[in-house]
């Protein structure tokens, strides 16, 4: 017998349940616009469902050197000195179609 109830999303952690470090880094374009990607662009998350892979994400980095290694000439790295801003801005990010934050090892749901 197969249970057909919708499955809970076990791959992501809610933003309210995670302790982020005090400082993180983000990549933005030269006009200080958020650099978003779809989850499908991350090979380590390819096991997720098609619906999940179509979500828009922003990526945060814990280390400045790693962030700079992912930055192109048209982009720059900014420091986010207070990570509570992600909890505060979550409704705004969701309204703009961004529903996940990607880190090196976690997928965070807004």
Secondary structure, 3 states (H helix, E strand, C coil): CCCCCCCCCCCCEEHHHCCCCCCEEEEEECCCCECEEEHHHCHHHCCCCHHHHCCEEEEEECCHHHHHHCCCCCEEEEEECCCHHHHHHHHHHHHCCEEEEECCCCEEEC
